[in-house]
Amino acid sequence: MRRRAIGTVTRDKTLKTRRVEVPRLYQHPKYGKTLKTTTICYAHDETNQSHNGDLVEIVESRPRSKTKRWELVRIVTKSTSVKVETV
């Protein structure tokens, strides 16, 4: 079974590639404190449909490049931020 994750797109400048940050919680092995970190995954987006701030679901896939090992399945929620273009 292939792993699935839900995270936020943080970079969409490259063609067909998205940088997705997946938040996770874990306990420190010695002190037991719960720590919050993010895992960075590079996902393949064939149609360039996701953009910065979108919440997306990704699934593990075959390696497509040196760093890209995930595929975009669907966009859970679109970003509500508004782009402002300078003239």
PDB file of N, CA, C and O in Angstrom:
ATOM      1  N   MET A   1       0.842  -1.183   0.000  1.00  0.00           N
ATOM      2  CA  MET A   1       0.000   0.000   0.000  1.00  0.00           C
ATOM      3  C   MET A   1       0.885   1.244   0.000  1.00  0.00           C
ATOM      4  O   MET A   1       1.865   1.325   0.741  1.00  0.00           O
ATOM      5  N   ARG A   2       0.527   2.200  -0.833  1.00  0.00           N
ATOM      6  CA  ARG A   2       1.305   3.422  -0.936  1.00  0.00           C
ATOM      7  C   ARG A   2       0.876   4.431   0.120  1.00  0.00           C
ATOM      8  O   ARG A   2      -0.311   4.576   0.414  1.00  0.00           O
ATOM      9  N   ARG A   3       1.858   5.122   0.683  1.00  0.00           N
ATOM     10  CA  ARG A   3       1.560   6.109   1.726  1.00  0.00           C
ATOM     11  C   ARG A   3       0.864   7.327   1.138  1.00  0.00           C
ATOM     12  O   ARG A   3       1.131   7.725   0.004  1.00  0.00           O
ATOM     13  N   ARG A   4      -0.030   7.911   1.924  1.00  0.00           N
ATOM     14  CA  ARG A   4      -0.717   9.147   1.540  1.00  0.00           C
ATOM     15  C   ARG A   4      -0.438  10.187   2.606  1.00  0.00           C
ATOM     16  O   ARG A   4      -0.246   9.859   3.777  1.00  0.00           O
ATOM     17  N   ALA A   5      -0.420  11.445   2.189  1.00  0.00           N
ATOM     18  CA  ALA A   5      -0.188  12.545   3.125  1.00  0.00           C
ATOM     19  C   ALA A   5      -0.969  13.764   2.658  1.00  0.00           C
ATOM     20  O   ALA A   5      -1.272  13.906   1.474  1.00  0.00           O
ATOM     21  N   ILE A   6      -1.290  14.636   3.597  1.00  0.00           N
ATOM     22  CA  ILE A   6      -1.966  15.897   3.285  1.00  0.00           C
ATOM     23  C   ILE A   6      -1.088  17.021   3.787  1.00  0.00           C
ATOM     24  O   ILE A   6      -0.675  17.033   4.947  1.00  0.00           O
ATOM     25  N   GLY A   7      -0.803  17.973   2.898  1.00  0.00           N
ATOM     26  CA  GLY A   7       0.070  19.078   3.261  1.00  0.00           C
ATOM     27  C   GLY A   7      -0.246  20.326   2.464  1.00  0.00           C
ATOM     28  O   GLY A   7      -1.169  20.349   1.650  1.00  0.00           O
ATOM     29  N   THR A   8       0.539  21.369   2.713  1.00  0.00           N
ATOM     30  CA  THR A   8       0.335  22.675   2.092  1.00  0.00           C
ATOM     31  C   THR A   8       1.418  22.931   1.056  1.00  0.00           C
ATOM     32  O   THR A   8       2.600  22.696   1.309  1.00  0.00           O
ATOM     33  N   VAL A   9       1.006  23.417  -0.118  1.00  0.00           N
ATOM     34  CA  VAL A   9       1.966  23.769  -1.173  1.00  0.00           C
ATOM     35  C   VAL A   9       2.674  25.052  -0.751  1.00  0.00           C
ATOM     36  O   VAL A   9       2.027  26.051  -0.438  1.00  0.00           O
ATOM     37  N   THR A  10       4.021  25.018  -0.744  1.00  0.00           N
ATOM     38  CA  THR A  10       4.788  26.191  -0.342  1.00  0.00           C
ATOM     39  C   THR A  10       5.609  26.770  -1.484  1.00  0.00           C
ATOM     40  O   THR A  10       6.117  27.886  -1.370  1.00  0.00           O
ATOM     41  N   ARG A  11       5.750  26.033  -2.587  1.00  0.00           N
ATOM     42  CA  ARG A  11       6.488  26.551  -3.741  1.00  0.00           C
ATOM     43  C   ARG A  11       5.903  25.955  -5.013  1.00  0.00           C
ATOM     44  O   ARG A  11       5.723  24.741  -5.115  1.00  0.00           O
ATOM     45  N   ASP A  12       5.606  26.827  -5.993  1.00  0.00           N
ATOM     46  CA  ASP A  12       5.024  26.348  -7.249  1.00  0.00           C
ATOM     47  C   ASP A  12       5.693  26.970  -8.473  1.00  0.00           C
ATOM     48  O   ASP A  12       5.074  27.066  -9.533  1.00  0.00           O
ATOM     49  N   LYS A  13       6.939  27.390  -8.338  1.00  0.00           N
ATOM     50  CA  LYS A  13       7.623  28.072  -9.442  1.00  0.00           C
ATOM     51  C   LYS A  13       8.083  27.115 -10.547  1.00  0.00           C
ATOM     52  O   LYS A  13       8.122  27.503 -11.714  1.00  0.00           O
ATOM     53  N   THR A  14       8.425  25.888 -10.201  1.00  0.00           N
ATOM     54  CA  THR A  14       8.914  24.949 -11.206  1.00  0.00           C
ATOM     55  C   THR A  14       7.758  24.278 -11.939  1.00  0.00           C
ATOM     56  O   THR A  14       6.674  24.100 -11.385  1.00  0.00           O
ATOM     57  N   LEU A  15       8.004  23.912 -13.179  1.00  0.00           N
ATOM     58  CA  LEU A  15       6.984  23.306 -14.026  1.00  0.00           C
ATOM     59  C   LEU A  15       6.698  21.875 -13.578  1.00  0.00           C
ATOM     60  O   LEU A  15       7.619  21.064 -13.481  1.00  0.00           O
ATOM     61  N   LYS A  16       5.448  21.560 -13.308  1.00  0.00           N
ATOM     62  CA  LYS A  16       4.966  20.228 -12.925  1.00  0.00           C
ATOM     63  C   LYS A  16       5.532  19.703 -11.602  1.00  0.00           C
ATOM     64  O   LYS A  16       5.443  18.506 -11.331  1.00  0.00           O
ATOM     65  N   THR A  17       6.105  20.568 -10.783  1.00  0.00           N
ATOM     66  CA  THR A  17       6.641  20.160  -9.489  1.00  0.00           C
ATOM     67  C   THR A  17       6.134  21.096  -8.410  1.00  0.00           C
ATOM     68  O   THR A  17       6.114  22.313  -8.593  1.00  0.00           O
ATOM     69  N   ARG A  18       5.726  20.530  -7.292  1.00  0.00           N
ATOM     70  CA  ARG A  18       5.262  21.313  -6.162  1.00  0.00           C
ATOM     71  C   ARG A  18       6.023  20.897  -4.906  1.00  0.00           C
ATOM     72  O   ARG A  18       6.287  19.714  -4.687  1.00  0.00           O
ATOM     73  N   ARG A  19       6.368  21.887  -4.087  1.00  0.00           N
ATOM     74  CA  ARG A  19       7.000  21.617  -2.797  1.00  0.00           C
ATOM     75  C   ARG A  19       5.880  21.629  -1.763  1.00  0.00           C
ATOM     76  O   ARG A  19       5.197  22.638  -1.587  1.00  0.00           O
ATOM     77  N   VAL A  20       5.699  20.501  -1.084  1.00  0.00           N
ATOM     78  CA  VAL A  20       4.600  20.345  -0.139  1.00  0.00           C
ATOM     79  C   VAL A  20       5.176  20.123   1.253  1.00  0.00           C
ATOM     80  O   VAL A  20       6.044  19.270   1.441  1.00  0.00           O
ATOM     81  N   GLU A  21       4.695  20.888   2.229  1.00  0.00           N
ATOM     82  CA  GLU A  21       5.098  20.713   3.616  1.00  0.00           C
ATOM     83  C   GLU A  21       4.003  19.960   4.354  1.00  0.00           C
ATOM     84  O   GLU A  21       2.856  20.403   4.403  1.00  0.00           O
ATOM     85  N   VAL A  22       4.366  18.813   4.930  1.00  0.00           N
ATOM     86  CA  VAL A  22       3.431  17.963   5.659  1.00  0.00           C
ATOM     87  C   VAL A  22       3.747  18.086   7.149  1.00  0.00           C
ATOM     88  O   VAL A  22       4.820  17.664   7.579  1.00  0.00           O
ATOM     89  N   PRO A  23       2.831  18.657   7.951  1.00  0.00           N
ATOM     90  CA  PRO A  23       3.102  18.784   9.392  1.00  0.00           C
ATOM     91  C   PRO A  23       2.983  17.434  10.086  1.00  0.00           C
ATOM     92  O   PRO A  23       2.169  16.593   9.703  1.00  0.00           O
ATOM     93  N   ARG A  24       3.808  17.240  11.115  1.00  0.00           N
ATOM     94  CA  ARG A  24       3.716  16.002  11.883  1.00  0.00           C
ATOM     95  C   ARG A  24       4.113  16.265  13.335  1.00  0.00           C
ATOM     96  O   ARG A  24       4.888  17.176  13.623  1.00  0.00           O
ATOM     97  N   LEU A  25       3.578  15.465  14.228  1.00  0.00           N
ATOM     98  CA  LEU A  25       3.883  15.533  15.648  1.00  0.00           C
ATOM     99  C   LEU A  25       4.612  14.262  16.053  1.00  0.00           C
ATOM    100  O   LEU A  25       4.275  13.169  15.599  1.00  0.00           O
ATOM    101  N   TYR A  26       5.622  14.415  16.918  1.00  0.00           N
ATOM    102  CA  TYR A  26       6.288  13.232  17.447  1.00  0.00           C
ATOM    103  C   TYR A  26       6.787  13.541  18.848  1.00  0.00           C
ATOM    104  O   TYR A  26       6.943  14.704  19.220  1.00  0.00           O
ATOM    105  N   GLN A  27       7.036  12.491  19.624  1.00  0.00           N
ATOM    106  CA  GLN A  27       7.534  12.660  20.980  1.00  0.00           C
ATOM    107  C   GLN A  27       9.041  12.536  20.997  1.00  0.00           C
ATOM    108  O   GLN A  27       9.613  11.655  20.357  1.00  0.00           O
ATOM    109  N   HIS A  28       9.684  13.435  21.743  1.00  0.00           N
ATOM    110  CA  HIS A  28      11.132  13.362  21.897  1.00  0.00           C
ATOM    111  C   HIS A  28      11.473  12.055  22.604  1.00  0.00           C
ATOM    112  O   HIS A  28      10.851  11.721  23.613  1.00  0.00           O
ATOM    113  N   PRO A  29      12.469  11.298  22.084  1.00  0.00           N
ATOM    114  CA  PRO A  29      12.731   9.975  22.647  1.00  0.00           C
ATOM    115  C   PRO A  29      13.185   9.987  24.113  1.00  0.00           C
ATOM    116  O   PRO A  29      12.867   9.064  24.863  1.00  0.00           O
ATOM    117  N   LYS A  30      13.921  11.020  24.524  1.00  0.00           N
ATOM    118  CA  LYS A  30      14.422  11.043  25.900  1.00  0.00           C
ATOM    119  C   LYS A  30      13.505  11.811  26.845  1.00  0.00           C
ATOM    120  O   LYS A  30      13.215  11.346  27.947  1.00  0.00           O
ATOM    121  N   TYR A  31      13.051  12.986  26.416  1.00  0.00           N
ATOM    122  CA  TYR A  31      12.323  13.865  27.329  1.00  0.00           C
ATOM    123  C   TYR A  31      10.808  13.739  27.228  1.00  0.00           C
ATOM    124  O   TYR A  31      10.100  14.200  28.123  1.00  0.00           O
ATOM    125  N   GLY A  32      10.296  13.135  26.177  1.00  0.00           N
ATOM    126  CA  GLY A  32       8.864  12.885  26.079  1.00  0.00           C
ATOM    127  C   GLY A  32       8.029  14.069  25.637  1.00  0.00           C
ATOM    128  O   GLY A  32       6.807  13.958  25.530  1.00  0.00           O
ATOM    129  N   LYS A  33       8.671  15.207  25.375  1.00  0.00           N
ATOM    130  CA  LYS A  33       7.927  16.384  24.947  1.00  0.00           C
ATOM    131  C   LYS A  33       7.419  16.178  23.518  1.00  0.00           C
ATOM    132  O   LYS A  33       8.136  15.634  22.679  1.00  0.00           O
ATOM    133  N   THR A  34       6.189  16.609  23.239  1.00  0.00           N
ATOM    134  CA  THR A  34       5.632  16.512  21.898  1.00  0.00           C
ATOM    135  C   THR A  34       6.166  17.660  21.060  1.00  0.00           C
ATOM    136  O   THR A  34       6.021  18.824  21.432  1.00  0.00           O
ATOM    137  N   LEU A  35       6.778  17.341  19.940  1.00  0.00           N
ATOM    138  CA  LEU A  35       7.372  18.328  19.058  1.00  0.00           C
ATOM    139  C   LEU A  35       6.608  18.390  17.750  1.00  0.00           C
ATOM    140  O   LEU A  35       6.094  17.382  17.266  1.00  0.00           O
ATOM    141  N   LYS A  36       6.539  19.590  17.181  1.00  0.00           N
ATOM    142  CA  LYS A  36       5.835  19.801  15.923  1.00  0.00           C
ATOM    143  C   LYS A  36       6.866  20.155  14.854  1.00  0.00           C
ATOM    144  O   LYS A  36       7.596  21.136  14.998  1.00  0.00           O
ATOM    145  N   THR A  37       6.931  19.370  13.791  1.00  0.00           N
ATOM    146  CA  THR A  37       7.852  19.635  12.696  1.00  0.00           C
ATOM    147  C   THR A  37       7.120  19.492  11.370  1.00  0.00           C
ATOM    148  O   THR A  37       5.959  19.087  11.326  1.00  0.00           O
ATOM    149  N   THR A  38       7.817  19.830  10.290  1.00  0.00           N
ATOM    150  CA  THR A  38       7.251  19.643   8.960  1.00  0.00           C
ATOM    151  C   THR A  38       8.196  18.784   8.136  1.00  0.00           C
ATOM    152  O   THR A  38       9.418  18.897   8.241  1.00  0.00           O
ATOM    153  N   THR A  39       7.612  17.932   7.323  1.00  0.00           N
ATOM    154  CA  THR A  39       8.358  17.124   6.379  1.00  0.00           C
ATOM    155  C   THR A  39       8.155  17.738   5.000  1.00  0.00           C
ATOM    156  O   THR A  39       7.027  18.032   4.602  1.00  0.00           O
ATOM    157  N   ILE A  40       9.258  17.931   4.270  1.00  0.00           N
ATOM    158  CA  ILE A  40       9.184  18.532   2.944  1.00  0.00           C
ATOM    159  C   ILE A  40       9.191  17.433   1.890  1.00  0.00           C
ATOM    160  O   ILE A  40      10.096  16.599   1.856  1.00  0.00           O
ATOM    161  N   CYS A  41       8.175  17.438   1.032  1.00  0.00           N
ATOM    162  CA  CYS A  41       8.055  16.468  -0.050  1.00  0.00           C
ATOM    163  C   CYS A  41       7.926  17.222  -1.362  1.00  0.00           C
ATOM    164  O   CYS A  41       7.274  18.264  -1.423  1.00  0.00           O
ATOM    165  N   TYR A  42       8.543  16.700  -2.408  1.00  0.00           N
ATOM    166  CA  TYR A  42       8.376  17.264  -3.738  1.00  0.00           C
ATOM    167  C   TYR A  42       7.427  16.358  -4.508  1.00  0.00           C
ATOM    168  O   TYR A  42       7.665  15.157  -4.637  1.00  0.00           O
ATOM    169  N   ALA A  43       6.351  16.943  -5.015  1.00  0.00           N
ATOM    170  CA  ALA A  43       5.288  16.169  -5.647  1.00  0.00           C
ATOM    171  C   ALA A  43       5.152  16.540  -7.113  1.00  0.00           C
ATOM    172  O   ALA A  43       5.387  17.684  -7.502  1.00  0.00           O
ATOM    173  N   HIS A  44       4.765  15.552  -7.928  1.00  0.00           N
ATOM    174  CA  HIS A  44       4.540  15.750  -9.358  1.00  0.00           C
ATOM    175  C   HIS A  44       3.103  16.196  -9.579  1.00  0.00           C
ATOM    176  O   HIS A  44       2.161  15.531  -9.149  1.00  0.00           O
ATOM    177  N   ASP A  45       2.943  17.338 -10.260  1.00  0.00           N
ATOM    178  CA  ASP A  45       1.621  17.889 -10.581  1.00  0.00           C
ATOM    179  C   ASP A  45       1.554  18.025 -12.102  1.00  0.00           C
ATOM    180  O   ASP A  45       2.008  19.024 -12.660  1.00  0.00           O
ATOM    181  N   GLU A  46       0.995  17.033 -12.761  1.00  0.00           N
ATOM    182  CA  GLU A  46       1.015  16.949 -14.226  1.00  0.00           C
ATOM    183  C   GLU A  46       0.359  18.143 -14.899  1.00  0.00           C
ATOM    184  O   GLU A  46       0.852  18.618 -15.922  1.00  0.00           O
ATOM    185  N   THR A  47      -0.737  18.636 -14.350  1.00  0.00           N
ATOM    186  CA  THR A  47      -1.495  19.698 -15.014  1.00  0.00           C
ATOM    187  C   THR A  47      -1.261  21.082 -14.425  1.00  0.00           C
ATOM    188  O   THR A  47      -1.939  22.030 -14.819  1.00  0.00           O
ATOM    189  N   ASN A  48      -0.330  21.227 -13.501  1.00  0.00           N
ATOM    190  CA  ASN A  48      -0.033  22.509 -12.847  1.00  0.00           C
ATOM    191  C   ASN A  48      -1.286  23.160 -12.259  1.00  0.00           C
ATOM    192  O   ASN A  48      -1.489  24.365 -12.411  1.00  0.00           O
ATOM    193  N   GLN A  49      -2.124  22.368 -11.590  1.00  0.00           N
ATOM    194  CA  GLN A  49      -3.392  22.885 -11.085  1.00  0.00           C
ATOM    195  C   GLN A  49      -3.297  23.435  -9.665  1.00  0.00           C
ATOM    196  O   GLN A  49      -4.177  24.192  -9.255  1.00  0.00           O
ATOM    197  N   SER A  50      -2.275  23.089  -8.907  1.00  0.00           N
ATOM    198  CA  SER A  50      -2.149  23.586  -7.534  1.00  0.00           C
ATOM    199  C   SER A  50      -1.211  24.787  -7.483  1.00  0.00           C
ATOM    200  O   SER A  50      -0.318  24.943  -8.316  1.00  0.00           O
ATOM    201  N   HIS A  51      -1.447  25.642  -6.464  1.00  0.00           N
ATOM    202  CA  HIS A  51      -0.642  26.846  -6.305  1.00  0.00           C
ATOM    203  C   HIS A  51      -0.325  27.048  -4.830  1.00  0.00           C
ATOM    204  O   HIS A  51      -0.806  26.300  -3.979  1.00  0.00           O
ATOM    205  N   ASN A  52       0.488  28.062  -4.527  1.00  0.00           N
ATOM    206  CA  ASN A  52       0.901  28.337  -3.155  1.00  0.00           C
ATOM    207  C   ASN A  52      -0.303  28.463  -2.227  1.00  0.00           C
ATOM    208  O   ASN A  52      -1.294  29.115  -2.555  1.00  0.00           O
ATOM    209  N   GLY A  53      -0.197  27.827  -1.060  1.00  0.00           N
ATOM    210  CA  GLY A  53      -1.242  27.920  -0.050  1.00  0.00           C
ATOM    211  C   GLY A  53      -2.325  26.874  -0.160  1.00  0.00           C
ATOM    212  O   GLY A  53      -3.136  26.747   0.758  1.00  0.00           O
ATOM    213  N   ASP A  54      -2.376  26.114  -1.249  1.00  0.00           N
ATOM    214  CA  ASP A  54      -3.402  25.074  -1.405  1.00  0.00           C
ATOM    215  C   ASP A  54      -3.108  23.893  -0.482  1.00  0.00           C
ATOM    216  O   ASP A  54      -1.951  23.521  -0.288  1.00  0.00           O
ATOM    217  N   LEU A  55      -4.153  23.312   0.080  1.00  0.00           N
ATOM    218  CA  LEU A  55      -4.040  22.094   0.863  1.00  0.00           C
ATOM    219  C   LEU A  55      -4.255  20.929  -0.099  1.00  0.00           C
ATOM    220  O   LEU A  55      -5.313  20.825  -0.720  1.00  0.00           O
ATOM    221  N   VAL A  56      -3.256  20.049  -0.229  1.00  0.00           N
ATOM    222  CA  VAL A  56      -3.314  18.986  -1.231  1.00  0.00           C
ATOM    223  C   VAL A  56      -3.075  17.624  -0.596  1.00  0.00           C
ATOM    224  O   VAL A  56      -2.475  17.506   0.473  1.00  0.00           O
ATOM    225  N   GLU A  57      -3.563  16.598  -1.289  1.00  0.00           N
ATOM    226  CA  GLU A  57      -3.302  15.212  -0.899  1.00  0.00           C
ATOM    227  C   GLU A  57      -2.305  14.641  -1.886  1.00  0.00           C
ATOM    228  O   GLU A  57      -2.486  14.752  -3.099  1.00  0.00           O
ATOM    229  N   ILE A  58      -1.237  14.020  -1.359  1.00  0.00           N
ATOM    230  CA  ILE A  58      -0.207  13.421  -2.211  1.00  0.00           C
ATOM    231  C   ILE A  58      -0.067  11.946  -1.870  1.00  0.00           C
ATOM    232  O   ILE A  58      -0.402  11.511  -0.768  1.00  0.00           O
ATOM    233  N   VAL A  59       0.435  11.186  -2.837  1.00  0.00           N
ATOM    234  CA  VAL A  59       0.620   9.753  -2.653  1.00  0.00           C
ATOM    235  C   VAL A  59       2.030   9.391  -3.111  1.00  0.00           C
ATOM    236  O   VAL A  59       2.557   9.972  -4.060  1.00  0.00           O
ATOM    237  N   GLU A  60       2.622   8.438  -2.434  1.00  0.00           N
ATOM    238  CA  GLU A  60       3.968   7.988  -2.761  1.00  0.00           C
ATOM    239  C   GLU A  60       3.980   7.321  -4.138  1.00  0.00           C
ATOM    240  O   GLU A  60       3.045   6.600  -4.486  1.00  0.00           O
ATOM    241  N   SER A  61       5.038   7.561  -4.924  1.00  0.00           N
ATOM    242  CA  SER A  61       5.114   6.989  -6.269  1.00  0.00           C
ATOM    243  C   SER A  61       6.552   6.599  -6.583  1.00  0.00           C
ATOM    244  O   SER A  61       7.442   6.707  -5.739  1.00  0.00           O
ATOM    245  N   ARG A  62       6.755   6.148  -7.799  1.00  0.00           N
ATOM    246  CA  ARG A  62       8.110   5.804  -8.225  1.00  0.00           C
ATOM    247  C   ARG A  62       8.947   7.080  -8.299  1.00  0.00           C
ATOM    248  O   ARG A  62       8.383   8.160  -8.479  1.00  0.00           O
ATOM    249  N   PRO A  63      10.262   6.993  -8.167  1.00  0.00           N
ATOM    250  CA  PRO A  63      11.093   8.192  -8.271  1.00  0.00           C
ATOM    251  C   PRO A  63      11.020   8.795  -9.669  1.00  0.00           C
ATOM    252  O   PRO A  63      11.268   8.105 -10.658  1.00  0.00           O
ATOM    253  N   ARG A  64      10.684  10.070  -9.753  1.00  0.00           N
ATOM    254  CA  ARG A  64      10.618  10.769 -11.037  1.00  0.00           C
ATOM    255  C   ARG A  64      11.863  11.604 -11.280  1.00  0.00           C
ATOM    256  O   ARG A  64      12.162  11.937 -12.427  1.00  0.00           O
ATOM    257  N   SER A  65      12.597  11.950 -10.228  1.00  0.00           N
ATOM    258  CA  SER A  65      13.849  12.691 -10.346  1.00  0.00           C
ATOM    259  C   SER A  65      14.651  12.439  -9.076  1.00  0.00           C
ATOM    260  O   SER A  65      14.331  11.545  -8.293  1.00  0.00           O
ATOM    261  N   LYS A  66      15.692  13.237  -8.883  1.00  0.00           N
ATOM    262  CA  LYS A  66      16.548  13.063  -7.708  1.00  0.00           C
ATOM    263  C   LYS A  66      15.776  13.252  -6.404  1.00  0.00           C
ATOM    264  O   LYS A  66      16.011  12.530  -5.435  1.00  0.00           O
ATOM    265  N   THR A  67      14.862  14.209  -6.374  1.00  0.00           N
ATOM    266  CA  THR A  67      14.137  14.514  -5.134  1.00  0.00           C
ATOM    267  C   THR A  67      12.645  14.218  -5.184  1.00  0.00           C
ATOM    268  O   THR A  67      12.007  14.129  -4.135  1.00  0.00           O
ATOM    269  N   LYS A  68      12.073  14.064  -6.373  1.00  0.00           N
ATOM    270  CA  LYS A  68      10.613  13.938  -6.511  1.00  0.00           C
ATOM    271  C   LYS A  68      10.172  12.476  -6.410  1.00  0.00           C
ATOM    272  O   LYS A  68      10.482  11.661  -7.279  1.00  0.00           O
ATOM    273  N   ARG A  69       9.431  12.155  -5.316  1.00  0.00           N
ATOM    274  CA  ARG A  69       8.950  10.792  -5.087  1.00  0.00           C
ATOM    275  C   ARG A  69       7.477  10.726  -4.713  1.00  0.00           C
ATOM    276  O   ARG A  69       7.017   9.706  -4.201  1.00  0.00           O
ATOM    277  N   TRP A  70       6.726  11.803  -4.963  1.00  0.00           N
ATOM    278  CA  TRP A  70       5.313  11.870  -4.626  1.00  0.00           C
ATOM    279  C   TRP A  70       4.529  12.372  -5.823  1.00  0.00           C
ATOM    280  O   TRP A  70       5.085  13.027  -6.706  1.00  0.00           O
ATOM    281  N   GLU A  71       3.230  12.065  -5.857  1.00  0.00           N
ATOM    282  CA  GLU A  71       2.325  12.533  -6.911  1.00  0.00           C
ATOM    283  C   GLU A  71       1.138  13.229  -6.265  1.00  0.00           C
ATOM    284  O   GLU A  71       0.675  12.833  -5.195  1.00  0.00           O
ATOM    285  N   LEU A  72       0.655  14.265  -6.925  1.00  0.00           N
ATOM    286  CA  LEU A  72      -0.531  14.977  -6.459  1.00  0.00           C
ATOM    287  C   LEU A  72      -1.771  14.154  -6.801  1.00  0.00           C
ATOM    288  O   LEU A  72      -1.946  13.743  -7.948  1.00  0.00           O
ATOM    289  N   VAL A  73      -2.634  13.911  -5.808  1.00  0.00           N
ATOM    290  CA  VAL A  73      -3.871  13.165  -6.026  1.00  0.00           C
ATOM    291  C   VAL A  73      -5.030  14.124  -6.249  1.00  0.00           C
ATOM    292  O   VAL A  73      -5.770  14.004  -7.225  1.00  0.00           O
ATOM    293  N   ARG A  74      -5.180  15.091  -5.321  1.00  0.00           N
ATOM    294  CA  ARG A  74      -6.291  16.032  -5.429  1.00  0.00           C
ATOM    295  C   ARG A  74      -5.990  17.257  -4.581  1.00  0.00           C
ATOM    296  O   ARG A  74      -5.136  17.232  -3.695  1.00  0.00           O
ATOM    297  N   ILE A  75      -6.706  18.319  -4.873  1.00  0.00           N
ATOM    298  CA  ILE A  75      -6.625  19.531  -4.070  1.00  0.00           C
ATOM    299  C   ILE A  75      -7.757  19.475  -3.060  1.00  0.00           C
ATOM    300  O   ILE A  75      -8.927  19.427  -3.438  1.00  0.00           O
ATOM    301  N   VAL A  76      -7.417  19.481  -1.777  1.00  0.00           N
ATOM    302  CA  VAL A  76      -8.431  19.404  -0.727  1.00  0.00           C
ATOM    303  C   VAL A  76      -9.137  20.747  -0.608  1.00  0.00           C
ATOM    304  O   VAL A  76     -10.366  20.804  -0.662  1.00  0.00           O
ATOM    305  N   THR A  77      -8.376  21.834  -0.448  1.00  0.00           N
ATOM    306  CA  THR A  77      -8.951  23.177  -0.414  1.00  0.00           C
ATOM    307  C   THR A  77      -8.031  24.125  -1.157  1.00  0.00           C
ATOM    308  O   THR A  77      -6.808  24.019  -1.069  1.00  0.00           O
ATOM    309  N   LYS A  78      -8.628  25.052  -1.887  1.00  0.00           N
ATOM    310  CA  LYS A  78      -7.867  26.067  -2.612  1.00  0.00           C
ATOM    311  C   LYS A  78      -7.482  27.183  -1.654  1.00  0.00           C
ATOM    312  O   LYS A  78      -8.162  27.415  -0.654  1.00  0.00           O
ATOM    313  N   SER A  79      -6.395  27.870  -1.961  1.00  0.00           N
ATOM    314  CA  SER A  79      -5.925  28.994  -1.160  1.00  0.00           C
ATOM    315  C   SER A  79      -6.875  30.171  -1.322  1.00  0.00           C
ATOM    316  O   SER A  79      -7.431  30.381  -2.400  1.00  0.00           O
ATOM    317  N   THR A  80      -7.060  30.936  -0.256  1.00  0.00           N
ATOM    318  CA  THR A  80      -7.937  32.104  -0.320  1.00  0.00           C
ATOM    319  C   THR A  80      -7.147  33.406  -0.468  1.00  0.00           C
ATOM    320  O   THR A  80      -7.737  34.485  -0.518  1.00  0.00           O
ATOM    321  N   SER A  81      -5.806  33.307  -0.539  1.00  0.00           N
ATOM    322  CA  SER A  81      -5.003  34.522  -0.682  1.00  0.00           C
ATOM    323  C   SER A  81      -5.152  35.099  -2.093  1.00  0.00           C
ATOM    324  O   SER A  81      -5.361  34.366  -3.060  1.00  0.00           O
ATOM    325  N   VAL A  82      -5.042  36.415  -2.187  1.00  0.00           N
ATOM    326  CA  VAL A  82      -5.224  37.114  -3.455  1.00  0.00           C
ATOM    327  C   VAL A  82      -3.863  37.556  -3.964  1.00  0.00           C
ATOM    328  O   VAL A  82      -3.068  38.119  -3.210  1.00  0.00           O
ATOM    329  N   LYS A  83      -3.583  37.300  -5.267  1.00  0.00           N
ATOM    330  CA  LYS A  83      -2.326  37.724  -5.857  1.00  0.00           C
ATOM    331  C   LYS A  83      -2.430  39.195  -6.241  1.00  0.00           C
ATOM    332  O   LYS A  83      -3.425  39.620  -6.828  1.00  0.00           O
ATOM    333  N   VAL A  84      -1.396  39.973  -5.907  1.00  0.00           N
ATOM    334  CA  VAL A  84      -1.340  41.379  -6.263  1.00  0.00           C
ATOM    335  C   VAL A  84      -0.182  41.568  -7.232  1.00  0.00           C
ATOM    336  O   VAL A  84       0.971  41.313  -6.884  1.00  0.00           O
ATOM    337  N   GLU A  85      -0.483  42.011  -8.440  1.00  0.00           N
ATOM    338  CA  GLU A  85       0.546  42.194  -9.452  1.00  0.00           C
ATOM    339  C   GLU A  85       0.994  43.645  -9.455  1.00  0.00           C
ATOM    340  O   GLU A  85       0.184  44.563  -9.333  1.00  0.00           O
ATOM    341  N   THR A  86       2.310  43.835  -9.598  1.00  0.00           N
ATOM    342  CA  THR A  86       2.842  45.188  -9.673  1.00  0.00           C
ATOM    343  C   THR A  86       2.990  45.594 -11.128  1.00  0.00           C
ATOM    344  O   THR A  86       3.286  44.762 -11.987  1.00  0.00           O
ATOM    345  N   VAL A  87       2.786  46.857 -11.398  1.00  0.00           N
ATOM    346  CA  VAL A  87       2.845  47.349 -12.768  1.00  0.00           C
ATOM    347  C   VAL A  87       4.189  47.949 -13.074  1.00  0.00           C
ATOM    348  O   VAL A  87       4.417  48.416 -14.190  1.00  0.00           O
TER     349      VAL A  87
END
